[in-house]
Amino acid sequence: GGISPSPSEPPSSPCHRFDQDSLERYLGSRLPGFPRQPAGTLAVRQYSSGQSNPTFYLQKGGQAFVLRKKPHGPLLPRAHKVDREYRVQKALFSAGFPVPEPLLYCSDVSIIGTEFYVMQHVQGRIFRDISLPEVGPAERSALYLAMIETLALLHSFDLQSLGLQGYGRGPGYCKRQVSTWKKQYDAAAHTDIPAMNKLAEWLANNLPPDDSEESLIHGDFRIDNIIFHPTQARVLAVLDWELSTTGHPLADLAYTTQFYFWPASIKGLGQGSILGFKNTIETPSFEELVSTYCRCRRISTTLSNFNFFLALSYFKMAGIAQGVYARYLIGNASAENSHEFAKVVKPLAERGLELSKRSSFSSTQHSTSGELFHQSRKGQEILLKVKQFMKQHIYPAEKEIIKYYTECRNSEDRWKKPPLLERLKELAKAEGLWNLFLPDVSGLSQLDYAQIAEETGRCVFAPEVFNCHAPDTGNMEVLHMYGTEEQKKEWLEPLLEGKISSCFCMTEPDVASSDATNMQCTIEREGNSYVINGKKWWSSGAGNPNCKVAIVMGKTKNSSASRYKQHSMIIVPMDTPGLKLIRPLSVFGYMDEIHGGHFEIHFNDVRVPVSNIILGEGRGFEIAQGRLGPGRIHHCMRSLGAAEAALEILCQRAAQRQTFGKKLYQHEVVAHWIAECRLSIEQARLLTLQTARKIDMLGNRRARKEVAMTKVVVPRAVLKVIDCAVQVCGGAGVSQDFPLAFMFAYIRTLRLADGPDEVHLSTIARWELLDQSKKLTAKI
Ligand SMILES: Cc1cc2nc3c(=O)[nH]c(=O)nc-3n(C[C@H](O)[C@H](O)[C@H](O)COP(=O)(O)OP(=O)(O)OC[C@H]3O[C@@H](n4cnc5c(N)ncnc54)[C@H](O)[C@@H]3O)c2cc1C
C-alpha cells in the first residue's frame, strides 16, 4: 500500500500522449476553481494502474485532480464507456456514497483526442496486494470489514432514487454473464478443457431463480480499487466504475470474496493482477466478511445460490486467464509471464465446478451471534484485536506464568506478579486493549464486551492483562458511578491505569453472608472519622502486594431506617493501622495465587476520614445493586471461554487415545458427551448475550431477572463441560498436567460467589410470579 497518488513516470506510451496545453486551456475555462495562471504549468502524470481507461494525475497551483479517458483506437462497442463512469459516480456522490467527486465530463474529442472526465483527487491509502502485508491482522480485519460494509451500502441503494433507471440492461444479468464469458472463452480457447465446458454447462443450467434482482453493482469490487483513510479503517473512495451495471448483488460479493477459495497450486501468478493472490488471508474469515455484509443489508446469512455466484466468478477468472494466454500467442500480451496463464485455466475451472456443488455458504461461525446479537463495528474490531493478542502474546506465555506460580508456591514471592505478566499488561495497554469493561471508557456496549470477555476467559490470567479482572472491575465501576471527584482522583485513576489493585470486603465468617443484611462489621462515626471493626473473609485479591485499597461494607446503624438502609460502603487504604491480613483461604486446596488469593481480614479500630464513605451512610445496598449487574455477566462470559477451552481439550484427547479397539470419541457415550457439551455452551451463551443486550437496552435494574438466570445457568453449564473433559482425560484430567482441575475448582466457586444459586433462584421465582400476576391482571 502507499499513499495515493503514486503516479508512475510521465506518459510513456505514445498512444497516451495528448495535447496538455489544450487540456489546460479547456479546464481553465470550464472547471470552476481550476487555476488559470500561470499558463503552461499543468503537470500530468499517468497512473500505472487503470490500463483499460488510462488515468492521469493532474496538478496545478497546488491543486490536484484525476483525469480518466478512453483509450485511442478502435474499441469494443460496450467497453471503455467513460460517460457511464461519470454518470454513476455523479449519482453515487450525490447519494453520499464514497466515490471521488466527478467534476466535469467532456465529450468533445478535439480537446485531448478522446472523451474524458475529471474528478476530485482523493488522498489516502491504496493497498495493491490484497493480503495487505503492510498492516497487522487486526487492522487488516478492520479494513476488510470497512470494505464489505461499503459494498453492502452500494447494494442497498434504490436505482430509481439514484436516478439510474435504465443504467443496466434489465433483468437476466446472470444469464448474460454466463453467455458473454462463454463466448469470450470459446474465442480464446487453445485446447479442450473438459472442466471448463462442464462448468459453462452447469452455470447455464443452474441460473438463480431470482435473476431479475437488480441492484447497482460495481463489477470489479476489490480492495485494491479502494482508497482508505490515511490512518483509519475508513473507505474514502471506491474507484474504477468501468464495469458497473445493474445486476445481482451477490455477483459482487462472490467476486470480492473468491480469494478465500483460491487453489493453492496457482498462488502468486500474475502478481499485481486480479489473478495475483499470493497469500492466504486468515483474518477476517470468509464467515466474518459475509456475516457483516448480510447484517448490513439485513438479509439472511444463508445466501441461497451463493455457489452459483462463486462458480461464475471462477468461470470468469478462467476466461480472463485464457484471454491473456491467447493474446500472448498472437504476441500481444503485456505481462511477462503471460504464457503461464494457460496453466491456470484448468485448476480455476475445476475449483469453480467444486464450488458449484457446495450446498451451503452460510456463515456458520457467527450465525447465532451474528444474526441475533449485533455487535457494533468497534466491538468487532476490538474483539478481533483481542483474539489476535491472545494468539500472539497470551497463549505463548501460559507455560512460563504457570511455572512461575508453581515454583513460588512455598516462597514469600508467591503473591507477587510474574514479570512476564507485567510486560503483557504494558503491551495490551499500548495497543489500547485496556479497561474494555467500562462502557464510558471503552465505548463498548455490554453486548460488545460480553463477547470480548469470553475470549479473555479462555486463559486464567488473561483478564488481568487487559485490566478487566475481578474484583478490580467491580470496584472501578463503584467508584466510577458513585465516587466523589476526590475519591476518583485518588483511587479510580490509579486503578484504571493499572498502577494499583483492590479488594472487596463484604462476606463475613461469623454470619451467613448470602443474606447481606446479616453483615455485622461496624462503621461508626467519630468526629471527622469513621471507625471500622469486624471480620471479613473471602476478600479476593488481597494478597497481591499491589492491592492498595479495599471497599468495605459494614453497618452504620440507623434504627429508624429499613433493613436495607443499615449498611454503607467505605474506602479503606490497605495500610491503615488496625487492618490485618489473617490468612489466605484455600479453594479445594488451591491458594489461587493467580487471583491474589482470598483472604480473611480483621479490622480493629481502623480509622479513615469521613470523606471515604461512598455515596453516603445507609446506601450500601443501593451500591451493591449497581455493582453486580454487568459484573456478573462478565464473569459468566469469561467462564464460557473456559468451557470452550475445556471442550477443546476433551475433543483432542478423545481423538488421541484408544480403548478396546476404538478411539475414545468412537465410543458413542463419549460422542454424546461432546454433543451435550456443545449444546450446553450454545444455550448458555445465547442466554448471556440476551441478558447483555437487555442491560444495554433497559439498564441493570430492568434486566435483574435475566442477570439472575444467567448467573445460575452458566456456571452449571460450564461445570458440566469441565466435568466431561475431566472424565475423558482420565487421571490426567485431575492432575497438574491439565488446567481442568483448577478450572473446575475456580468455576465451582461461581455457584457461591456473588450470591449462591439458591438466592438467585428465589429472585427469579419472585420475578416470574410478578410477571405472571401482571399478565393475569392484564387479562382481567
Ligand atoms: C472463590 C471465592 C471468592 C469470593 N470473593 C469474594 C470477595 O471478593 N468479596 C466478598 O465479599 N465475598 C467473596 N466471596 C464470598 C461469597 O460471595 C459468599 O461465599 C457467598 O455470598 C455466600 O455467602 P456464605 O459463604 O456466607 O454462605 P451462606 O450465606 O452461609 O450460605 C450457605 C448456603 O446456604 C444456602 N442458602 C442461602 N440462602 C438461601 C436461600 N435463600 N434459600 C435456600 N438456600 C439458601 C445456599 O446453598 C448457600 O450456599 C467469595 C467466595 C468464594 C468461594
The ligand as an SDF file (V2000), in Angstrom:
LIG
                    3D

 53 58  0  0  0  0  0  0  0  0999 V2000
  -13.5920  -18.0370   45.4650 C   0  0  0  0  0  0  0  0  0  0  0  0
  -14.4730  -17.0900   46.1670 C   0  0  0  0  0  0  0  0  0  0  0  0
  -14.2440  -15.7260   46.0370 C   0  0  0  0  0  0  0  0  0  0  0  0
  -15.0230  -14.8160   46.7480 C   0  0  0  0  0  0  0  0  0  0  0  0
  -14.7220  -13.4730   46.6440 N   0  0  0  0  0  0  0  0  0  0  0  0
  -15.3560  -12.6180   47.4790 C   0  0  0  0  0  0  0  0  0  0  0  0
  -14.9500  -11.2620   47.5640 C   0  0  0  0  0  0  0  0  0  0  0  0
  -14.0180  -10.8290   46.8530 O   0  0  0  0  0  0  0  0  0  0  0  0
  -15.5740  -10.4530   48.4280 N   0  0  0  0  0  0  0  0  0  0  0  0
  -16.5910  -10.8820   49.2250 C   0  0  0  0  0  0  0  0  0  0  0  0
  -17.1310  -10.1120   49.9950 O   0  0  0  0  0  0  0  0  0  0  0  0
  -17.0070  -12.1720   49.1490 N   0  0  0  0  0  0  0  0  0  0  0  0
  -16.4200  -13.0500   48.3180 C   0  0  0  0  0  0  0  0  0  0  0  0
  -16.8070  -14.3620   48.2930 N   0  0  0  0  0  0  0  0  0  0  0  0
  -17.8600  -14.8120   49.1890 C   0  0  0  0  0  0  0  0  0  0  0  0
  -19.1630  -15.1770   48.5550 C   0  0  0  0  0  0  0  0  0  0  0  0
  -19.7840  -14.0710   47.9790 O   0  0  0  0  0  0  0  0  0  0  0  0
  -20.0130  -15.8480   49.6210 C   0  0  0  0  0  0  0  0  0  0  0  0
  -19.4140  -17.0780   49.9240 O   0  0  0  0  0  0  0  0  0  0  0  0
  -21.4480  -16.0360   49.2180 C   0  0  0  0  0  0  0  0  0  0  0  0
  -22.1040  -14.8040   49.1310 O   0  0  0  0  0  0  0  0  0  0  0  0
  -22.1920  -16.9400   50.1910 C   0  0  0  0  0  0  0  0  0  0  0  0
  -22.0880  -16.4950   51.4840 O   0  0  0  0  0  0  0  0  0  0  0  0
  -21.6290  -17.5020   52.6450 P   0  0  0  0  0  0  0  0  0  0  0  0
  -20.3670  -18.1350   52.2320 O   0  0  0  0  0  0  0  0  0  0  0  0
  -21.6550  -16.7670   53.9040 O   0  0  0  0  0  0  0  0  0  0  0  0
  -22.7240  -18.6430   52.6140 O   0  0  0  0  0  0  0  0  0  0  0  0
  -24.0660  -18.7050   53.5000 P   0  0  0  0  0  0  0  0  0  0  0  0
  -24.7470  -17.4240   53.4670 O   0  0  0  0  0  0  0  0  0  0  0  0
  -23.7440  -19.2950   54.8020 O   0  0  0  0  0  0  0  0  0  0  0  0
  -24.9360  -19.7110   52.6330 O   0  0  0  0  0  0  0  0  0  0  0  0
  -24.6420  -21.1080   52.5960 C   0  0  0  0  0  0  0  0  0  0  0  0
  -25.6410  -21.8330   51.7420 C   0  0  0  0  0  0  0  0  0  0  0  0
  -26.9280  -21.6670   52.2520 O   0  0  0  0  0  0  0  0  0  0  0  0
  -27.8690  -21.8280   51.2150 C   0  0  0  0  0  0  0  0  0  0  0  0
  -28.7700  -20.6750   51.1740 N   0  0  0  0  0  0  0  0  0  0  0  0
  -28.5100  -19.3910   51.4640 C   0  0  0  0  0  0  0  0  0  0  0  0
  -29.5890  -18.6170   51.2240 N   0  0  0  0  0  0  0  0  0  0  0  0
  -30.5610  -19.4280   50.8000 C   0  0  0  0  0  0  0  0  0  0  0  0
  -31.9010  -19.2480   50.3940 C   0  0  0  0  0  0  0  0  0  0  0  0
  -32.4400  -18.0330   50.3480 N   0  0  0  0  0  0  0  0  0  0  0  0
  -32.5970  -20.3360   50.0030 N   0  0  0  0  0  0  0  0  0  0  0  0
  -32.0590  -21.5760   50.0320 C   0  0  0  0  0  0  0  0  0  0  0  0
  -30.7990  -21.7990   50.4010 N   0  0  0  0  0  0  0  0  0  0  0  0
  -30.0580  -20.7450   50.7690 C   0  0  0  0  0  0  0  0  0  0  0  0
  -27.0840  -21.8820   49.9250 C   0  0  0  0  0  0  0  0  0  0  0  0
  -26.9740  -23.1960   49.4790 O   0  0  0  0  0  0  0  0  0  0  0  0
  -25.7500  -21.3500   50.3350 C   0  0  0  0  0  0  0  0  0  0  0  0
  -24.6900  -21.8240   49.5230 O   0  0  0  0  0  0  0  0  0  0  0  0
  -16.0630  -15.2790   47.5630 C   0  0  0  0  0  0  0  0  0  0  0  0
  -16.3110  -16.6410   47.6630 C   0  0  0  0  0  0  0  0  0  0  0  0
  -15.5340  -17.5480   47.0060 C   0  0  0  0  0  0  0  0  0  0  0  0
  -15.8020  -19.0080   47.1790 C   0  0  0  0  0  0  0  0  0  0  0  0
  1  2  1  0
  2  3  1  0
  2 52  2  0
  3  4  2  0
  4  5  1  0
  4 50  1  0
  5  6  2  0
  6  7  1  0
  6 13  1  0
  7  8  2  0
  7  9  1  0
  9 10  1  0
 10 11  2  0
 10 12  1  0
 12 13  2  0
 13 14  1  0
 14 15  1  0
 14 50  1  0
 15 16  1  0
 16 17  1  0
 16 18  1  0
 18 19  1  0
 18 20  1  0
 20 21  1  0
 20 22  1  0
 22 23  1  0
 23 24  1  0
 24 25  2  0
 24 26  1  0
 24 27  1  0
 27 28  1  0
 28 29  2  0
 28 30  1  0
 28 31  1  0
 31 32  1  0
 32 33  1  0
 33 34  1  0
 33 48  1  0
 34 35  1  0
 35 36  1  0
 35 46  1  0
 36 37  1  0
 36 45  1  0
 37 38  2  0
 38 39  1  0
 39 40  1  0
 39 45  2  0
 40 41  1  0
 40 42  2  0
 42 43  1  0
 43 44  2  0
 44 45  1  0
 46 47  1  0
 46 48  1  0
 48 49  1  0
 50 51  2  0
 51 52  1  0
 52 53  1  0
M  END
$$$$
